[in-house]
Amino acid sequence: MHVAMFLSNSLRFALSRGLTYSIIKVASAAIFTVLNMAGLDDVTSHSFVQAVRSCAQRSPSSGGQFRKAPLSLTSVK
């Protein structure tokens, strides 16, 4: 939970400065590496952390290439 809150706050900071998704990706990888080296459990695979990374990836600063398209009526049926 703390990692998700840290990444969420980092995302807010990055977006206010016009930075991209790579900042969040690097931070998440660094946290994973440090915890792995210390022999601790991987918390970066938690659903909250994954949701923050997904949100960061779909943010406007990432160029919009990862944005989810709206559902069409034919795909809902």
N, C-alpha and C positions, 0 to 999 in steps of 0.2 A: 504494500500500500504506500509506503514511504517513497519507494522508487517511482511509482506512478505519479505521486504528487510532485516529486522533484522534476520529472520529465514534463509534466503539465506546466509547471511554473517556468521551466526552461523554454518550452514551446511558446508561451506567452511572451517571454523576453525576446526570443528569436523573431517572432512575427512583428513585434514592435520595432525591431531594427532591420526588417526586410531580409532576414536570413532564411535559409531554406531548410528542408527536411533533413539534410545531411547532418546538421548539428545534433538533432535528436537521435539520429541513427548512430552517430559516433559516441554520444553520451551513453546510450543504451549498451553499445558494444564494450565500452570501457567499464561500465558497472558489471557486466557479465564476466569480463576477463578478471577483474579484481576479485570478485566473489568465487570464481572458479579456481584461481590461484590460492585462495585462502581455504579451499575445500568446503565452502558453504553451498547451500542449495541455490539453484538458479531461480531468482525471483523475476527475471526479465521475461520469462515465459508466462507469467500470470496474466489473466485476461484483462485486468485494468491497464497493465503496462502495454499490452498489445493494442488495446483500444486507443491509448494516447499516441502510440506510433502510427496507427492507422489514420487517426485524425490529423497528425502532422503531415503524413504523406499526401493527404487529400487537401491540404491547405492551399490557398491561392498562391502562396509564395513558391510552391513546388512546380509552378508552371501550368497547373491544371491538367496535367497528363494522367493523373491518377484519380481524378474525380469520378464519382459513381454517377452513371447516367440514370435518369428517371425511368421507372418501369413503364413499358408500353402496355396498352390494354390487351394486346394479343398474348403477351407473356404472362399476364395475370390469370387468364382463363385456364 
